[in-house]
């Protein structure tokens, strides 16, 4: 644990993940609070303009559903960025297919 700005030990992502797996929903809330802003900034930086909040939410839904596959070989944030990037790619492909059907 690293100290928080208040001087209290701050739990690591892995500790929060273990707490969430053990049934502590507050741990999930802490993870979302810790990483959601960075995910939103990342989405905006690569050109997403609409639905960023929904994209971030979908990223966490997908991540929590497959948390057992997270091995910790990268940081949780890197893993979340990977999930978000896949969701953006899937969304772009879906929009492209939809445009092609209309024209």
C-alpha positions in Angstrom: 0.0 0.0 0.0 1.2 3.5 -0.8 0.2 6.5 1.3 -2.7 8.5 0.1 -2.6 12.3 0.2 -4.3 12.1 3.6 -1.4 10.0 4.8 -3.5 6.8 5.0 -2.2 3.7 3.2 -3.9 3.5 -0.2 -4.8 0.1 -1.5 -3.3 -1.1 -4.8 -5.4 -2.1 -7.7 -4.7 -5.7 -7.1 -5.8 -5.4 -3.5 -9.0 -3.7 -4.6 -9.6 -6.4 -7.2 -9.2 -9.1 -4.5 -11.7 -7.3 -2.3 -14.2 -7.0 -5.2 -13.8 -10.7 -5.9 -14.6 -11.3 -2.3 -17.8 -9.4 -2.6 -16.9 -5.9 -1.6 -18.7 -3.6 -4.1 -17.0 -0.6 -2.6 -13.7 -1.8 -4.1 -15.2 -1.7 -7.6 -16.4 1.9 -6.9 -12.8 2.8 -5.9 -11.4 1.2 -9.0 -13.9 3.1 -11.2 -13.1 6.4 -9.4 -9.4 5.8 -9.7 -9.4 5.1 -13.5 -12.5 6.5 -15.2 -11.1 10.0 -15.8 -7.9 8.6 -17.5 -10.1 6.4 -19.7 -12.3 9.4 -20.7 -9.2 11.5 -21.5 -7.7 8.6 -23.6 -11.0 8.2 -25.6 -11.1 12.0 -26.3 -7.4 12.0 -27.2 -7.9 9.4 -30.0 -10.9 11.3 -31.4 -14.0 10.0 -29.7 -16.4 12.9 -29.4 -19.7 11.4 -28.4 -20.7 8.8 -25.8 -17.4 8.9 -23.9 -19.2 8.4 -20.6 -21.0 5.4 -22.0 -17.8 4.1 -23.4 -16.0 4.3 -20.1 -19.0 2.6 -18.4 -18.9 -0.2 -21.0 -15.2 -0.6 -20.4 -15.7 -1.2 -16.7 -18.7 -3.5 -17.4 -16.5 -5.6 -19.7 -13.5 -5.5 -17.3 -15.5 -6.6 -14.3 -17.1 -9.4 -16.2 -13.7 -10.8 -17.2 -11.6 -9.8 -14.2 -10.6 -13.4 -13.6 -8.6 -13.2 -16.9 -6.6 -10.3 -15.6 -3.2 -11.7 -14.7 -1.5 -8.6 -13.6 1.3 -8.8 -16.1 0.4 -5.2 -17.0 -1.1 -2.5 -14.9 -4.9 -2.6 -14.5 -5.0 0.8 -16.2 -3.2 -0.6 -19.3 -5.6 -3.5 -19.4 -8.5 -1.1 -19.2 -7.1 1.0 -22.0 -6.9 -2.2 -24.1 -10.5 -3.0 -23.4 -11.6 0.5 -24.2 -9.5 0.6 -27.5 -11.3 -2.7 -28.6 -14.7 -1.2 -27.8 -13.8 1.9 -29.8 -12.7 -0.2 -32.7 -15.8 -2.4 -32.6 -17.9 0.8 -32.4 -16.2 2.3 -35.4 -16.7 -0.9 -37.4 -20.3 -1.0 -36.5 -20.9 2.6 -37.5 -19.1 1.9 -40.8 -21.3 -1.1 -41.6 -24.4 0.9 -40.7 -23.4 3.8 -43.1 -22.7 1.3 -45.9 -26.2 -0.2 -45.5 -27.8 3.2 -45.7 -26.1 4.4 -48.9 
